[in-house]
Amino acid sequence: MPPEPSTACLDVSYRPDLAVFIVRWLRQPSAEELQAGYLTALKAAEGPGCRFWLIDGRRRTDANQRGTGWMMETFFPLMVARLGSPIFMAYLFMPSHLADLEADASVPPLSYFDDRPYHVRRFTDEQSAMAWLAECRRVSSQ
């Protein structure tokens, strides 16, 4: 099992029983912490080669739209290069943060990810997010 790194703003763990990599933001990260946190998580995910991620941002004070450009241009392609494809990412948000994201023209709609090697969905409850990841795992293993 890979090491499970944690920082002041991030908790990372791998659930081998579910084949899901879990990233929980413990507070609102700065732009630098956001990038460093995702890169730390990616390094830890390389051990098991896990392509199914649950990202829990419910403890953040906002949805961190400022990091969207870096995620789209740098992080998602790096994930594919290191873990292979397809990648499945279930993001958990507070309902108000999800509404802000969906109203923000700088954040791509979910349809943007349809033909990409990484698939993203947004959720407000963990059970639905985990069910989506389980279905993605089931379908991709066929």
C-alpha positions as CSV (number, residue, x, y, z in Angstrom):
1,M,0.0,0.0,0.0
2,P,1.4,3.5,-0.8
3,P,2.1,6.0,1.8
4,E,-0.8,8.2,2.7
5,P,0.4,11.8,2.7
6,S,-1.3,14.4,4.8
7,T,-0.7,18.1,5.0
8,A,-2.2,20.9,7.0
9,C,-4.9,21.3,4.3
10,L,-5.1,17.8,2.7
11,D,-5.7,14.2,3.7
12,V,-5.0,11.5,1.1
13,S,-5.8,7.8,1.4
14,Y,-6.3,4.8,-0.9
15,R,-9.2,2.4,-0.3
16,P,-8.1,-0.9,-2.0
17,D,-11.4,-2.5,-1.1
18,L,-13.2,0.1,-3.3
19,A,-10.2,0.8,-5.6
20,V,-10.8,4.5,-4.9
21,F,-8.2,7.2,-4.2
22,I,-9.6,9.8,-1.7
23,V,-8.4,13.3,-1.4
24,R,-10.1,15.4,1.3
25,W,-9.4,19.1,1.5
26,L,-9.3,20.0,5.2
27,R,-9.5,23.7,4.7
28,Q,-9.3,26.3,1.9
29,P,-5.9,26.0,0.2
30,S,-4.0,28.9,-1.3
31,A,-3.2,28.6,-5.0
32,E,0.2,27.2,-4.2
33,E,-1.2,24.7,-1.7
34,L,-3.8,23.6,-4.2
35,Q,-1.2,22.8,-6.8
36,A,1.2,21.2,-4.3
37,G,-1.7,19.2,-2.8
38,Y,-2.9,17.7,-6.1
39,L,0.7,16.9,-7.1
40,T,1.3,15.2,-3.8
41,A,-1.9,13.2,-4.3
42,L,-0.9,12.2,-7.8
43,K,2.4,10.9,-6.6
44,A,0.7,8.8,-4.0
45,A,-1.8,7.5,-6.5
46,E,1.0,6.3,-8.8
47,G,1.8,3.4,-6.4
48,P,-1.6,1.6,-6.9
49,G,-2.1,3.2,-10.3
50,C,-5.5,4.3,-9.2
51,R,-7.6,6.1,-11.8
52,F,-10.8,6.5,-9.7
53,W,-10.7,9.5,-7.4
54,L,-13.0,11.1,-4.9
55,I,-12.1,14.7,-4.3
56,D,-13.9,16.1,-1.2
57,G,-13.9,19.9,-1.2
58,R,-16.8,20.4,1.2
59,R,-14.5,21.9,3.9
60,R,-13.2,24.6,1.6
61,T,-14.7,28.1,1.9
62,D,-15.3,28.3,-1.8
63,A,-15.0,26.0,-4.9
64,N,-11.6,27.5,-5.8
65,Q,-12.4,28.4,-9.4
66,R,-9.0,30.3,-9.5
67,G,-7.3,26.9,-9.9
68,T,-9.4,25.8,-12.9
69,G,-6.9,26.9,-15.6
70,W,-4.1,25.0,-13.9
71,M,-6.3,21.9,-13.4
72,M,-7.4,21.8,-17.1
73,E,-4.1,22.7,-18.7
74,T,-1.6,21.0,-16.4
75,F,-3.0,18.6,-13.8
76,F,-5.5,16.6,-15.8
77,P,-3.1,15.9,-18.7
78,L,-0.4,15.0,-16.1
79,M,-2.7,12.5,-14.4
80,V,-3.3,10.8,-17.8
81,A,0.4,10.7,-18.5
82,R,1.2,9.1,-15.1
83,L,-1.8,6.9,-14.4
84,G,-3.1,6.1,-17.9
85,S,-6.7,6.6,-19.1
86,P,-9.5,6.9,-18.6
87,I,-9.4,8.8,-15.3
88,F,-12.6,9.2,-13.3
89,M,-12.9,12.1,-10.8
90,A,-15.9,12.6,-8.5
91,Y,-15.8,16.0,-6.9
92,L,-17.8,16.6,-3.7
93,F,-19.0,20.2,-3.0
94,M,-21.2,22.1,-0.6
95,P,-24.5,22.9,-2.5
96,S,-23.7,26.6,-2.5
97,H,-20.2,26.0,-3.9
98,L,-21.6,23.7,-6.6
99,A,-24.1,26.4,-7.6
100,D,-21.3,29.0,-7.8
101,L,-19.3,26.6,-10.0
102,E,-22.2,25.9,-12.4
103,A,-22.9,29.7,-12.7
104,D,-19.2,30.6,-13.4
105,A,-18.5,30.9,-17.1
106,S,-14.8,30.2,-16.5
107,V,-15.6,26.7,-15.3
108,P,-16.3,24.3,-18.2
109,P,-19.6,22.5,-18.2
110,L,-19.5,18.7,-17.5
111,S,-20.0,18.1,-21.2
112,Y,-16.5,19.4,-21.8
113,F,-15.1,16.2,-20.4
114,D,-17.2,13.8,-22.5
115,D,-14.5,13.2,-25.1
116,R,-11.5,13.6,-22.9
117,P,-9.4,10.8,-21.3
118,Y,-10.5,12.2,-17.9
119,H,-14.1,12.2,-16.7
120,V,-15.4,14.6,-14.1
121,R,-18.7,14.7,-12.2
122,R,-19.8,17.0,-9.4
123,F,-21.8,15.8,-6.4
124,T,-23.1,17.2,-3.1
125,D,-23.3,13.8,-1.3
126,E,-20.6,11.2,-0.9
127,Q,-22.8,8.1,-1.5
128,S,-23.8,9.3,-5.0
129,A,-20.2,10.1,-5.8
130,M,-19.0,6.6,-4.7
131,A,-21.8,5.0,-6.6
132,W,-20.8,6.8,-9.8
133,L,-17.2,5.7,-9.3
134,A,-18.2,2.1,-8.7
135,E,-20.3,2.2,-11.9
136,C,-17.4,3.7,-13.9
137,R,-15.1,1.0,-12.5
138,R,-17.6,-1.7,-13.4
139,V,-18.1,-0.4,-17.0
140,S,-14.4,0.2,-17.6
141,S,-13.4,-3.3,-16.5
142,Q,-15.7,-5.0,-19.1
